[in-house]
Amino acid sequence: MDKKTLIEIIVMLLITFILIWIKPFSTRYTYDRSEGNAYTEYLEKIGIEH
C-alpha cells in the first residue's frame, strides 16, 4: 500500500465520521426512512446509540 492510498483512506474515514456526527437526528431518521435499515445498522455496528 503506497502513501497516497493510505492518505485517501484516512480522508474518507474523516469525512464519513464528520458527516455522521454533525447530522441532526431529524435528518438521520429521514435518511433511515428513505434508505431502509442499512444506515441504522451501520451506526449500531460502529457503536452509536439511538
Secondary structure, 3 states (H helix, E strand, C coil): CCHHHHHHHHHHHHHHHHHHHHCCHHHHHHHHHHHCCHHHHHHHHCCCCC
